[in-house]
Amino acid sequence: MKKLFYTLLSCCAVAMLFSCKKEAPVNPYADSMESLVLKYSESQMQYNPVESEGVLVFDTKESLTATSSKDWCVPTVNGNTVTLNLSANSGKLTRYAQVSVKSASASLVVDIVQLGEVMAGLASLSDVTAAVEGQVVTIPVKLNVEVEFQTEEDWIHPVVDGNDIVITIDPNPDPLTRSGIVYYTAGSQSGSFEVTQYPELVKKDDWNLALTSTSFVYPEFSANTDVTVGDADMYVIYMVPKSTVGDDVEGYIFNDLAVTARRQILEQVESAGGEFKDYLEKGSQKIDIDGINVGENYLIAIGFADNGYVTGQYQFAEVTIDDIRPDYYKWAGKWKLTGTYFDNSEYSEEVTIAVDETDVNDDGTLKEARLIIYGLLSKAANAWTAPEDVNKFYLKYNAETGAIIFYGQNATGTFNRSSGPNWRLQLMSMYVKAGATAYTSATGFDILSATLDGTTGAKIEVLERSAGLPWLVLRMRALNEAGSAYTNTNANNAGIFLDEPLTMTRVQ
C-alpha cells in the first residue's frame, strides 16, 4: 500500500541580537555617595519576552528605594531585595529600562534588558495530512517563548523538543478518515492547524466504471458512464486527462482530486445549503460527465462518508475520448502557416481560427457556415499600423467536404491613421492574366482551400481566378473611409507567394 504524505513547509530562521556598547549611566550621587554593591541577580538583568519577575539583592543593611525609567518594568523593595515585575514584550525588538536603586549612603543604576519575541519557524505550522500508519512531523524552530498546545484528539501529540516542534500522529485503526484541530499559543501569537489522517486505501474490485458513449454539444464534450457500486456506497466521480494525473494515480486521487472535491462540496453546502452527503452520488447509476477532454483519460470514483471525508475506497478506469466533432469545430484553435513572402524571405506566423458564434439560425443554433481567422498576414497589417483586433477575417466552411475557404474581403473592424479615421484592411489576391507579364489584383474571390489531413495538419490547395489562371499572391491592402484602396511597398512585400509551398500545422 502506498504511503501518502502532505509535507509541511519547513523553515528555520535565526534571530540574532546585536548589542552596542553603551556609555555607563551617570550616577547622580557619585560625588557624595558610594556605589551600592549588587550581591545577586538571578538572570544577569536579561529577560525573555514573556511576563516575568526578576530579583536584585544588594549588599546593604540600609533601607532602599527603587524607580524605573520604563513603565513595563516595575520595581518593588523588600529589605535589601528589589523585585522587578516585567510585562510581556509582544514586539520583535529588544527593549531597555534603567532601574535606579538608592539607600541613605549609596546608589546604583542597573540596566534591564528584555528580549523581543523570537518565533522563527512558527509560521510553518499548517494543516497536516498524515498516512494511515501514523507519522511524525518535525518543524525546525527558533523560539524564546513557550508554546502551549491544546487539542481534544488523543491521537495527535504536539510538543516542543529543543529546537523542533514535533507532531506525532498515531496509526489510524478505523476505516474512515479522521481529523482534529490543534490550537497553539506562543507569546503574543496564537493559531491553529488541522490534522487529517486517511484510512487504509482500498481499490474496490467490486466497483466497476465504464464509458458507454461520448457526445458533443458546442462547446463541450460529455461522457456517458455506467457506474456499478454497492447500494450504500457514496462517492464522487470525475474524468481527468492522463497527462494531468501522471504516473502516481493513487497519489493524485487522494492528494489532489479528493481534496479538491471536498472543498468544492463544502462551498456548495455553504452557498446552497443542505448536508455534505446531498452532493454525493449513491449506489449504481448512469452518470453524465460534462466538460471532458479529447484523448486518453482516467475515469475516477472516490468514496466519501457522511463526515465529509474520504473512506479510502476508490476505483479508476482508463478510457479514450474520441474527437467526434464535425470538422467545423475541429478547425478552432491555433495554426502555424509557413511559406515564402513576396520579397522571397521566409514566411512563418501563427493564426487563430475560432467558431463564429454570431452566425446563428432562428432557433439560436450555429449555422456552421463560416469561421473567423485572426492574425493572418500580420506583417502587412503592422505595415499599415493596424491594431491586432481589426486583423480579423471570415473563412467559408464547406460542410460536405469539411474544407475552409480563404476569400477576398474587407475586414469588419476599422482603425485610425494619421491621414484620417475609419480605415479598413482588405484581404485580396493577385494573378497574371493570359499573355500578360504583370500581376493583376482582385478581391471578393475564393483564394485558398484547406482540408484537415486527419492528423495535426491541413492540406492547402491554391484556387484559380478562372480556368488555368491560378492565384499567385495573397496580400493585404488598406481602404480609407471613402473606400479608396491604397498599397505600400512594405505591405506588398508582406504578401505571400502561393506558387511556393504553403503549409498549415496545428499548434494548439
Salt bridges, closest charged atoms under 4 A:
ASP170 OD2 - HIS157 NE2 2.98
ASP206 OD1 - LYS204 NZ 3.70
ASP226 OD2 - LYS286 NZ 3.40
ASP248 OD2 - LYS2 NZ 3.25
GLU318 OE1 - LYS242 NZ 2.59
ASP323 OD2 - ARG325 NH2 2.84
ASP327 OD1 - LYS330 NZ 3.88
ASP356 OD2 - ARG370 NE 2.44
ASP359 OD1 - LYS367 NZ 3.86
ASP359 OD2 - ARG370 NE 3.95
ASP446 OD1 - LYS396 NZ 2.75
